[in-house]
């Protein structure tokens, strides 16, 4: 009886390992050459980032958010990802998190709200990949919301987003 339980346990571990490996190596469809995104839509509740071009979706990604994902970012250190409409205002090729596209948070309204609360609104909110020692996680990073308020994708995905999204593109972050 113990032998059967042992074999079943090993079989379940092997099946789980195969499923995790398949999930981590899932292939994506490439975007047609010459197409650039003019807008990014983030659906926080669905953990999805959509790249749009002329009103049509050209690609979507699963994402991780700030460690406290519900609600709009109000202050530095709250772990929330902002909500609202911003722009991609610059990019950092030397980011600690592989590559990053900076989001124009905080805007004037965010700064005013933080001032009313007597706090710093925070900043340095980006779409980014995974830091060097964590890159091996790949898609597995999505099992948790772990950033300080940023939007995280895999390194391969941020490389693709980097090429498809120009500075000045709009980003709409929805609850």
C-alpha angles and dihedrals in degrees: 000000000000089000092055092050090049092050092047090050092051091046091052091049091050092048091049091049092050092049093048091048092050091049092049093051100042110144123236130213113247123237116247114264117263095026117123128188117242096182140028121206118195120194104196095188091054095038090232134139117196124197111211133195120188091341096310127106113245099174142355132203137193111237146189120227140195116311089254099044102173118090136013121301109259106166145013113278098019092116092228127136111228122250124214140056119312137148135244096250103175144348134230117213091181096053118146085233095061098260130354140196111207119228116214093241124166101050124181093276092050090050092049092049092050090049090053089052092046094238140110112261091218122219143191091103111166147161103244148161129236125296116249100264091046100044091098088070091071110165092356089080087077093074088084141032100237112152127102090246102310130117113248131201133164120283092251089052095049088051089056094043089048090058096043102044119067125202109271095040115139120245120198113193112197127192 
